[in-house]
Amino acid sequence: MAITKSLINTYMESDALDLARLVRLGEVSPVEWVEAAITCIEHFNPEINAVIHKLYDMGREAAAAPVFADPASANRNAPFAGVPFLLKEIASLWKGTPLTNCSRYLKDRIAPDDSEVTRRIKRSGLILVGKSNAPENGWSISTEPKLYGVTKNPWKEGITAGGSSGGSASAVAVHMVPIGEASDGAGSIRIPASCCGVVGMKPSRGRVTLAPFADYWHGGAYFLCVTRTVRDTAAYLDAVSGALPGEPYTPPTPDLPWLELAAREPGKLRIGYTVSPPNGTPIDAQVKQSVLSVVHALEKLGHIVEEYDIAFDTDTVWKAYTNMTCVQTAATFNALSAVVGRPVTPDDVEPVTWAIIERGRSISGVTHSNDIDQIRLFGRDLATHLSPYDIFITPMLTQLPRPMGYYDMSDTDIDHYNAKWTDSIFAYPFNITGQPTISLPLGWSDNNIPIGIQLIGRYGDEATVLQVSAQLEQAMPWKGRCPPVVTDNPIV
């Protein structure tokens, strides 16, 4: 099928909801959008390596299904009808697609079935065209797996795209797709969103089911998406949210869709902010100024804004969280041995992954229980301290994106490796508290590198987070900003 320049321009300039609207109106078919996505991936992916599994035939077959041709069908009227989509190559099951976790140990694994969220994604009308790159098992805030190679930041050569959802964030930033799946165990949705200049939301704990899995990291891991607009994020949350009966975390659910709530004015709010990292490390001057610019914008919008610095024993909490995740990772690899047919060896994984497994195996059940208790207490304390605020604002990263290679998974010392994560000191605490947070591309460095600003809401209150995000999207718009990978290499 011949794809016109006009169609490509419309595809790249539109968010997911607009693309679906054109499908519902019958002005564009899902097949055309899939072909536009394939054209963009083929054109831009060689520059950034965001898409590691090209599932074009699967996407074309889904787009051509008769259900999309019937104006009365549920598929044709779904919120994301006919919109191309990427699934992250970590954990999520989409039947018949690779499920490698970006690890040599799992390089031949294929998903035997759909996860519950995948079934919801399909019902929303999204069409899978590929899977996005990630670090091995998601254990990095950069995306540089040995199995699939480095995903590049589309804004500047040589700096990280973030991780672990760096493939999805980079792909959405260059308009390959308007929306990509992302997941977050210590900042892995929000950090790449910050590095790549897109929107990345971590919802409340329990908002999105992890089925068929029971839990990840005792409530520390979350799944949602990266997008280019707040409303796409709200609509995706509507599409995939909901716990199953008997699940351990059940946040309150509003009576109205988040897409509708996001469009409402939030009223006058009490908003706190900080530009002081609780671990005492420096903050980049441009990052600090970006936070203060957002504070000024919120004051102009009529909110009450005040500075409030977070204080906690960062080393102790990070160690307990790390130990807990090491135990969980070791347990995961023990379970995978039945799938692969043999135990994992040091030759199967990157050195830091092996160090994580070894650490996890060395921790006693009593120590593991104490670590869980410690992070639960910390989460309660931090959420209590921030409870007077409707929204709390922090930098997403305290520094601009680091050079590629900075977060080196060939490190054999897990403590040395984790000590480099200090830039993300405002990320992992909110995996522990369970609060909804979002990174918005509201700041830009002198040389046009994105600076994400984090908004944190009360547990279960994604609505207020989305409402303030939508306000800031209007007051400090990022639409129209496009990375050099796109502007310097247009599709002609």
N, C-alpha and C positions, 0 to 999 in steps of 0.2 A: 504494500500500500504506500502510495506517495504521500508524504507528510509535508504540508506547505509551511513556509516560513511564518505566515500569519498564525497558523495553528500552534507552532512551537512557541511563538511569542506569547500567545494567550495562555498556553500551558505553564510557561515559566513565570508569568506575571500574576497568576491566580493562586489563591490558597485552595485547600482541599474542598471546602464547602462551596466555593464558586465553581470549581470543576464539576462537582456533583450536580449543582443547579443546572448547568448547561446540559448535562446528560438527561436530567428529568424533563427539561424543556424540549428535548429531542434535537438540539442544535449541534451536539457533538456526541459521538458514540463512545462507549467504553473502549472499543477496539482502537479508535483514533487516539484516545488518551494513552493507552498502553504503548502504541507505536511511538508517540511523542516521548514517553518516558524512556523507551529503549534507545531512541535517537540521542537523547540527552546523556544517558549512561554511557553509550558507546563513544560519545564525543568528549565528555569530561572525565570519565573514570580513569583513563590512562594517566591523567595528571595527578589524581589524588588517591586512587586505590581505596575507594569507600565500599564498593560492591564486590564481594568476593565469590558469590554464587549467583550467576545469571540464570534466572528461572523464566526466561522469555516465553518458552513454549507453554508453560503452565499458565502464565499471565494471559497469553493470547487465547488459550482455550477457555479460560474463565470469562474473559471479556466478550467472547463470541457466543456465550451461552444464550439460549433463547429467552431466558428469564429477563435479560436486560432489554430485549426488544419489545416486551409487553408493557405498555404504559401503566397498567394496573398492577404489575407485579411488585412484590415486596422488595426485590432487589433493585428495581428501577427507582423505587421511592425511598430507598435507604439513605441515611444521612451522608454517606460517602460513596454513593452509587458510581461505580466505574472509575474510582480514583486509584492510581498506582501507589504502591506501598512497599516498603522494605521491612523485613523482620530481622532483628538482631541475631547474630549467630552465637547466642548464649541462652541456654536453658529452654526457650520457648519451642514447643513442638508444633510443627505444621506437617501433616502426614505426607510422606514421600520426599521430603526435602532434607538436605544435610543437617546434622545435629552434632557438630564437632566440638563446640565450645572453644574453637580456634586452637585446639590441642592436637599434637601428633598422636597422642594416645587414642583419640576418638575420630581420627581422620576418615574412617570408612563408615561411620555411624549414620544411619538414616532414621528419621523420626517415624515410629510405627503408627502413630495416631496424632490427632489434634489435641492440644491442651484446651481447657475450657475457654481461656481468653481468645485463642485462635478461632474457636467457633463463634465467639462474639464479633471478632474482627471480620469474619466472613459475612455474618449477618448485617454488618454495618455497610457492606458494599465495597469495601476496600479490596483491591486486586493485587496479589503478590507478584512482583516482577524480579525479586532478588533478595539476597540476604546480605547484611552489612557487617563490616569488619569490627573486631573487638580484640583486646588483649586476651591471652590465654586465661580462660576461666574468669575473666573480668577483673583480674587482680592487678590493675594498673590504672592510673589516671592519665595514661597516654595509650595510644593504639598502635602497637608495634609488635604484633605476634610473629614469631619465627615462621609459623606455618604459612601465613598469608602475606606477610610483609607490612610495611608501614602505611598507615593512612595519613595523608598530608593535610595540613591546615590550608584551606583555600585562600586565606587572607595574606599569608606571608610565608615564603619559603623558609624551611628549616626549623619551624616551631611546631609544637605539638597541637594536634586537633583535639586533645583531651581524651579521656577514657572513663569508663570503658565503652561508652556508646559513641565513640569517635567516628565510626563508619556512618552511622545514621545521621549524626550531627553535620558532618562534612557534606554528605549527599544532599541533605535538606538545604544547607547553606548555598550550594551551587545549583539548586532547583532541579536536581535529577528527579526527585519526588517531593511532594509538598509535606509529607508526613512519614516518619519512620519510627519503628518501635525502639524503645530505650528502657534500660533497667538501671537500678541504683542501689548499691550496697554501702557506699561511703562517699557518694557524690557523683556517681557514674552517669546519671542523666544530666545533672546541673552543670558539672564541670565542662564536658564537651560542648554543651549549649553555650556556656560562657566563652570558651575558646573560639567557637565557630560563628558566634553572632546570631544564634537562633533562640527560640523559646523552649525551655525544658522544665517540666513540672514533675516533682515527686509528690504523689498524693498522700493522704493519711494512711497510716498503718491499717491494713485490712480492707482498704477501699476496693482493691482489685484482687480477686482470688488468685492463688498460686496453683490451683488444682491442675494436674493430678498430684502435685507435691503438697505435703502437709504444711510446710513452713520453710523459710530460708532465714538462717542467721537469727533465729528467735525474734522475728519481726523486723530485722534490720534491712531486709531487701525488698525492693518495690519495683513494679513494672508500670510504665505508661508510654510516653512518646516524646519526640522532639518535633517542633513545627516552626512555621514562620509567623503565625498569628495566634493571639490569645484565644480567639473564638474557635479555631481548629482544635486547640488543646481542650477546651471545654466540651466540644462536641465529641471528641475521642473519649474523654472521661465518661460522658453519658453512655457511649457505646459499649465500653468494656467493664464498667464498674459493677460492683455487687459481690458480696460474700455468699458462699454456699452455707446451708444449714450446718451448724455445729463447728464452724471455723472459730479460731481462738480470738480474733480481733474483729469487732463489728462497730465501726464508727457510725455516728448518726447520719442519716440520709435526708436531704431536703425534700420537700414536697414537689418542687419544680425542677426541671432539667437545669444542669449547670450552664448550658448554652444560653438559656433564657435569663438565668440569674446573673451571668457574667455581663450582660448588656444593661443591667440596672445600676443606677448610681448607689454607691455604698453609704452615703450620708457622711457626716462629720465623724472621723475616726481618731482614736488615740494611737499614735504610731511611735514606736521606739526605734532607735538606730544606734549602731556603733561603728567606729572606724579603728578600734583598738583590738588587735588580735589577742585572745586570752592567753596564748602561750608566750606573749611578750616579744614575738618576732616583728621585724619591720614590716610596714605596708608601703607598697609603691605609691609615690605621690599622685600619679595619674589615677590609680585605683581609688585612693582616698577622695580625690576631687570628684570623681564620678559618683561616688556615694553621696557626697554633699550636694551635688547638682540635683540628684533625685530627691533628697531631703527638701531642697528649696522648691522644687516643682510640687511636692506634696503639700508644702505650706501654702503655696499659691492656690492650690485646689481646695483649701479651707480646712485641712486636717491639723490636728494638734500634734506636733512632732517634738520629741525630746530625746536627748542622748542618754543612753544607758549601756554601760559596759558589762559584758559577760565575764564572770570570773569562775574558773574551776581548775582542778588539777589535771591539766591536759595530758601529761605523761601517763598518769595512772589510768585515766579513762581510756586512752588510746591503747594502752597495753592490754587492758581487760577486754576491750572490743576485738583487738587483734587475736588474742588467745582464743576467744570464743569462736571467731570465724575460722581459725586454723583447725580447731576440733571439728567443726562442721564440714570443712573442706576434706579433711582426712576421712570422715565418715562417708562423704559423697564418693570419693575415689574407691573406698572399700566396696561400696554398693556397685560401682561401675565395673568392677572386676568380673561380676557375673554377666554383664552385658558384653564386654570385650572378650571374655573367655580366659583372661589371665590377669594377675595383679599388675598394677602400674610399677614401672621401674624408673630410675633416674634418667635413662635414655629416652623415655617417652614424653617427658615434660621439660619445660624451661627450668633452670636452676632455682629460681626463687619459688616456683611452684613446688618443687621437691622439698625445699626448706620449709614451706608452709605445711606440707603433708607430715614431714618429720616432726615439726613442732606440735602439730595437732595430736599425733600419736603419742607424744611424750607427756601430755597433760593428763593428770588424774581426773577421775570423775568428780572428786570433791573440789578440786581447783576449778574445774569447769563450772560446777554449780555456783561456786563463790563468784566467779567472773560474771555469770549471768545476773546474779543478785546485785552485784556492784553496778552494772550498767543500767539495770532497772531503777535502782535508787537514783543514779545520776539523771536519768531521763525524767523521772518525776520531779526532781529538784529543779532542773533547768526549765521545764515546762511551767512549773509553779512560779518561778522568778519572772518569766515572760508573760504570765497570764494577764497582767493589767493592760497589755497592749493588744489591740485588734490586729495589728500587723507589726512585725519587727523586721528591720532592714539591716543587712550586712553586705560586705563585699562577697562575691562568690569565691574568688581567689584573691589572696592578698598580693599576688604578683602577676605580671603579665605572663602569658603562656611560655613555659620553659622550652629550651631547645630540644629537638628530638634526641633521644638517647639519654636524657637526664634521668628518667625513671627506667632504670636498666634491669630487666628481668633476668639477666645473666648473673645478677648478684646472688651469692650463696648464703648471705646473712640476712635473715628476715628483718631483724631489728635495724640494721644499717639501711636496708631498702625502705622500710616504713618511716624512718626518720626524715626521709626526703619529702614526705607528704605534708609538711608543715604549711605549705601554701593553701591547703584545703582545710584549714582549721575550722572554718565555718560550715563545712559540709557534713561530716559524719555525726556531729552531735544531734542533728535532726533526723538521722536514721534511727538514733536511739530513742528520741522523744516521741517519734511517730507523727510529728506535726506535718501538715502539708507545706511545701516550699516550692518556689519557682525561681528560675534564673531568667532574667530578661536582658536583652541586648541594649542597655540604656547608656553605656559608656563607650568611648572610643579613644584610643591612645593617639598621640601626635602623629604616628605613622599608620593610623587607620587599622589598628588591631582591636577587635571587640573586647569589651570589658563587661562581663555579666554582673548584674546586681541581684541579690537574693532577697525575696520577700517570704516571710514566714508567718503562717497563720496559726490560730488555735486548732487543736485536734478536732478533726471532723468538719472544719470550716473552710473547705476549698472555695466556697462561694465568695467570701470576702477577699481571699487571695486573688481570685480571677477578676473580681470587680475592680480592685485597685490596679491590677495589671492592665486591664482594659483602659482605665483612666490614663495611666502612664503611656500606654501605646499611642493614645491620642495626643497627649501633652508633649511627649518626647519621641516622635515617630521614628521607627527604624525601617519602615517600608521604603524601598527604593535604593537602599544600600546594597551593593552587590560586590562580592569578592573579585579580586583581579583574575582569578582562574576563569571567571565568566566574562568579565569586561574585556580582557585582553585576548580572548579566544572565542569569539561569538560563533554560534552556529549559523552558517550562511546557506 
